[in-house]
């Protein structure tokens, strides 16, 4: 049984949501090298903040 290749490892673009702000944050996360753990953590936290903000906007 073979493993599926990681999309980021093959240089593929992250999935698009259609939301410019979320897509930008996901793009920033995808652009951080896998071996830059501090950078990945910071970018991941920014994605989380962005998602929380967008979901909060839906709540009215």
Residue frames relative to the residue before (quaternion, step in Angstrom):
aa qw qx qy qz dx dy dz
X 1.0000 0.0000 0.0000 0.0000 0.00 0.00 0.00
X 0.2284 -0.7929 0.5517 0.1211 3.61 -0.74 1.00
X 0.4678 -0.6647 0.5095 0.2824 3.53 -1.19 0.65
X 0.4937 -0.6236 0.5121 0.3242 3.54 -1.19 0.57
X 0.4550 -0.6772 0.4914 0.3047 3.63 -0.88 0.80
X 0.5045 -0.6310 0.5037 0.3059 3.54 -1.18 0.69
X 0.4900 -0.6860 0.4531 0.2898 3.59 -0.77 1.03
X 0.6608 0.5066 -0.3167 0.4544 3.59 0.95 -0.83
X 0.6343 0.5401 -0.3302 0.4437 3.58 1.06 -0.74
X 0.7082 0.4310 -0.2568 0.4968 3.58 1.13 -0.59
X 0.5504 -0.6572 0.3763 0.3515 3.59 1.26 0.18
X 0.3972 0.7141 -0.4875 0.3077 3.58 1.18 0.39
X 0.5457 -0.6104 0.4649 0.3368 3.54 -1.19 0.58
X 0.5410 -0.5991 0.4625 0.3667 3.59 -1.13 0.56
X 0.6218 -0.5374 0.3895 0.4158 3.60 -1.15 0.39
X 0.3446 -0.7297 0.5527 0.2080 3.55 -1.12 0.65
X 0.3014 -0.7707 0.5427 0.1435 3.54 -1.00 0.93
X 0.4870 -0.6383 0.4481 0.3932 3.55 1.19 -0.53
X 0.6264 0.4674 -0.3300 0.5294 3.59 1.33 -0.10
X 0.4475 -0.7356 0.4408 0.2537 3.58 -0.47 1.22
X 0.6813 0.4970 -0.3003 0.4457 3.60 0.87 -0.89
X 0.6693 0.4782 -0.2950 0.4862 3.59 0.92 -0.88
X 0.6541 0.5131 -0.3185 0.4555 3.59 0.91 -0.88
X 0.6313 0.5243 -0.3330 0.4644 3.59 1.04 -0.72
X 0.6616 0.4978 -0.3064 0.4697 3.60 0.92 -0.88
X 0.6536 0.4954 -0.3142 0.4781 3.61 0.99 -0.79
X 0.6291 0.5314 -0.3255 0.4646 3.58 1.06 -0.72
X 0.6352 0.5183 -0.3221 0.4734 3.56 1.03 -0.81
X 0.6406 0.5153 -0.3180 0.4721 3.59 0.98 -0.82
X 0.6786 0.4958 -0.2927 0.4561 3.59 0.89 -0.91
X 0.6585 0.5374 -0.3056 0.4291 3.59 1.13 -0.62
X 0.5881 0.5728 -0.3748 0.4307 3.60 1.22 -0.36
X 0.4854 -0.6719 0.4686 0.3056 3.61 -0.79 0.94
X 0.5903 -0.6141 0.4003 0.3378 3.57 -1.03 0.82
X 0.7060 0.4641 -0.2786 0.4567 3.60 1.03 -0.65
X 0.5846 0.5352 -0.3765 0.4797 3.61 1.29 0.05
X 0.1592 -0.8479 0.4998 0.0769 3.55 0.32 1.28
X 0.6402 0.5140 -0.3341 0.4629 3.60 0.97 -0.77
X 0.6605 0.5069 -0.2989 0.4664 3.57 0.98 -0.85
X 0.6548 0.5057 -0.3080 0.4698 3.58 0.98 -0.83
X 0.6347 0.5218 -0.3255 0.4679 3.57 1.02 -0.79
X 0.6684 0.4970 -0.3008 0.4644 3.59 0.87 -0.93
X 0.6738 0.4814 -0.2954 0.4764 3.59 0.91 -0.88
X 0.6375 0.5268 -0.3220 0.4609 3.59 1.03 -0.76
X 0.6432 0.5083 -0.3185 0.4759 3.56 1.02 -0.77
X 0.6344 0.5174 -0.3306 0.4696 3.58 1.05 -0.71
X 0.6157 0.5224 -0.3454 0.4783 3.60 1.03 -0.73
X 0.6509 0.5174 -0.3203 0.4539 3.59 0.91 -0.87
X 0.6525 0.5041 -0.3169 0.4687 3.61 0.91 -0.88
X 0.6505 0.5231 -0.3101 0.4550 3.56 0.98 -0.89
X 0.6695 0.4933 -0.3002 0.4672 3.58 0.89 -0.92
X 0.6463 0.5151 -0.3246 0.4600 3.61 0.93 -0.85
X 0.6469 0.5191 -0.3186 0.4589 3.56 0.98 -0.85
X 0.6780 0.4878 -0.2959 0.4634 3.57 0.87 -0.92
X 0.6596 0.4925 -0.3108 0.4752 3.60 0.97 -0.79
X 0.6199 0.5393 -0.3353 0.4609 3.57 1.10 -0.68
X 0.6135 0.5539 -0.3348 0.4524 3.55 1.11 -0.69
X 0.6437 0.5351 -0.3197 0.4438 3.59 1.10 -0.66
X 0.6339 0.5800 -0.3169 0.4016 3.56 1.16 -0.66
X 0.4636 -0.7028 0.4268 0.3301 3.54 1.27 -0.26
